[in-house]
């Protein structure tokens, strides 16, 4: 398992435990190790949404969609965030 995969898996586990700040740190590390990891960008956006940090979430989900324009989960999240971003 690569470091990026390990960081991503750690982030998923933390997210599942609703430890969103720590999950964001893990996803940041995964992104640092592999900037094209669309899943890490998406999951970071979900965590930011849970923390009501909508503008940051929109930026992250936008990056996830740039990486994979067919990611339906990311597209749904972006649509859901549209009314919350200021």
PyMOL commands that set and color helices and strands:
alter all, ss='L'
color gray80, all
select helices_A, chain A and resi 3-16+20-33+38-50+54-67+72-81
alter helices_A, ss='H'
color red, helices_A
deselect
rebuild
show_as cartoon
